[in-house]
Amino acid sequence: MREEMHMPLSMVAPGQEVELVSIQGGRGIRRRLADMGFNPGVKIKVIQGGFQSGPIIVAIRDARVALGHGMAHRITVNPV
């Protein structure tokens, strides 16, 4: 059985693909992110950011989305 390694999206290195596990926060932030396609089980690839400052750019489904570090830190993921 594979051991799961939960981490915030803000800690993922560029080029790495992860799977969304959960979103921490209130109903508003969870709804806003769900409307952008951030739902449990979806695959996300970090394009830019991670350990660097500035926005984190991710590829999710057929779109690229920029997230601030605070918002990315609320998204819990597992490496794929």
C-alpha positions as CSV (number, residue, x, y, z in Angstrom):
1,M,0.0,0.0,0.0
2,R,1.3,3.5,-0.9
3,E,2.1,5.8,1.9
4,E,0.4,9.2,1.5
5,M,2.5,12.3,1.9
6,H,0.1,15.3,2.4
7,M,1.7,18.7,1.9
8,P,0.5,22.2,1.0
9,L,0.5,23.1,-2.7
10,S,2.8,26.0,-1.8
11,M,5.6,23.5,-1.0
12,V,5.5,21.7,-4.4
13,A,8.5,22.2,-6.7
14,P,7.9,23.4,-10.2
15,G,7.4,20.6,-12.7
16,Q,5.9,18.2,-10.1
17,E,2.4,16.8,-10.6
18,V,0.2,16.3,-7.5
19,E,-3.3,15.2,-6.7
20,L,-5.6,17.5,-4.7
21,V,-6.7,16.0,-1.3
22,S,-8.5,18.8,0.4
23,I,-9.0,22.5,0.8
24,Q,-8.7,24.2,4.2
25,G,-10.8,27.2,4.8
26,G,-14.3,28.6,4.9
27,R,-17.2,27.8,2.5
28,G,-16.4,30.9,0.3
29,I,-12.8,30.0,-0.5
30,R,-13.7,26.3,-1.0
31,R,-16.5,27.3,-3.4
32,R,-14.3,29.8,-5.3
33,L,-11.6,27.2,-5.8
34,A,-14.1,24.5,-6.8
35,D,-15.5,26.8,-9.4
36,M,-12.0,27.0,-10.9
37,G,-11.7,23.2,-11.0
38,F,-9.9,22.6,-7.7
39,N,-11.8,19.5,-6.5
40,P,-10.5,16.4,-4.6
41,G,-8.8,13.9,-6.9
42,V,-8.0,16.4,-9.7
43,K,-4.4,16.3,-11.0
44,I,-2.4,19.6,-10.7
45,K,1.0,20.4,-12.2
46,V,3.0,23.3,-10.8
47,I,4.4,25.4,-13.6
48,Q,6.1,28.2,-11.7
49,G,6.5,29.1,-8.0
50,G,6.6,26.7,-5.1
51,F,9.6,27.7,-3.0
52,Q,10.0,31.0,-4.9
53,S,8.2,34.3,-4.0
54,G,5.4,35.6,-6.2
55,P,2.4,33.7,-7.5
56,I,2.2,30.0,-8.0
57,I,1.1,29.1,-11.5
58,V,-0.5,25.7,-11.9
59,A,-1.9,23.7,-14.8
60,I,-5.3,22.2,-13.9
61,R,-7.3,20.4,-16.5
62,D,-7.0,22.6,-19.7
63,A,-6.2,25.9,-17.9
64,R,-3.4,27.7,-16.1
65,V,-4.2,29.4,-12.9
66,A,-2.2,31.8,-10.7
67,L,-2.6,31.5,-7.0
68,G,-1.1,33.5,-4.1
69,H,1.0,31.7,-1.6
70,G,-1.7,32.1,1.1
71,M,-4.3,30.4,-1.0
72,A,-1.9,27.7,-2.3
73,H,-1.0,26.9,1.3
74,R,-4.7,26.1,2.1
75,I,-4.7,23.4,-0.7
76,T,-3.5,20.0,0.6
77,V,-2.0,17.6,-2.1
78,N,-0.3,14.3,-2.5
79,P,2.6,13.6,-5.0
80,V,1.5,11.5,-8.0
